[in-house]
Amino acid sequence: MRAFAVTGPGKSAVWEVPAPTAPPGDVIVDVTRVGVCGTDVEFFTGEMAYLHDGHAAYPMRLGHEWCGVVSALGDGVDERWLGCRVAGDTMLGCGACHRCSAGVQHLCERRTEVGIRGGRPGALAGQLAVPATSLRALPAPVDDCAGAMAEPGGNALRAVRAADLRPGDRLLVLGPGTIGLLVARFAQAAGAEVHVLGNTESSLAFARSLGVDGAWVEADLPALPFDAVVDASNAATLPALALDLVQPGKRVVYIGLAGTPSPIDTRMLALKDVTAVGVLSGSPALTGAIEGYASGAVDPRPLVAAIVGLEQVGDVLAGWRPGDAGPGPKIHVDPRI
């Protein structure tokens, strides 16, 4: 089968590799759609921290936002999975440690991550082998486009839950990328008033097209009381701004990651009696995200700007967008083309 790999900083190739086989407990998925993520870009540029702390190494088989159809089962897997349309968890714990036993396998110290950590191949290929325990069934209303948005949707939904919003609360989202806009959509579905902060008019215009209550550059941000602020950016200065802008006694949620340390003043955190929450992984909210998509409460599909084939992934990681791409921030890949 064909598979995309990053072979070094700024270098990539489409390889012919052996198709995977399913060991006991695993399934084989015929991949139908994969999202290209900012994490993938960091592997391509060489900035990803896992490359420097020993959790990952080139060559990298990327792809962790995916959906597909189960085509083969390893021993011990329930036969009802065969032929099912599925998405899957990225974080795969060891299954034996106290964190896995407590249901937080995404925090397992010995975890592998599909297409990210521990050498586990990703979904930018014709087929993918994953544990059956990581699968989430996709109901009929969730098409391939939405199915491949389950993983970022889980991250966004966790951020919204961490913000502890009530209907009518006012939320500020820092960063109108995929995660930020999905946070906005889930918060809108929860009845919040949603504002987005960005730095380009094109991204803010797209946010407005999704029905947010306000989309602003920092210089124009009105002096509104924000009940929660979610930092979904990659800017090292914005975590401090989030703490500055949130109302006393309320919440800031940090889901974005900058390439350099992001200092905040813990004196302000204490004196404003603010709760700060960090979010790693969409694992605990994958099912909720899929349910939100299936019900129609949240539609992630407008965020997808274009679909490309494996041969174009390297160009996408280098910053290229197809000439006919829409205004959304997300590029999807169909490995079959």
Helices and strands as residue ranges (DSSP letters): E 2-8, E 11-16, E 26-35, H 38-45, H 50-53, E 65-73, G 79-81, E 85-88, E 91-92, H 98-101, G 105-107, E 112-113, E 127-131, G 132-134, E 135-137, H 144-147, H 150-163, E 170-174, H 178-189, E 193-197, H 201-209, E 214-216, G 218-220, E 226-231, H 238-245, E 246-254, H 266-271, E 275-278, G 283-285, H 286-295, G 301-303, E 304-308, G 310-312, H 313-317, E 330-333
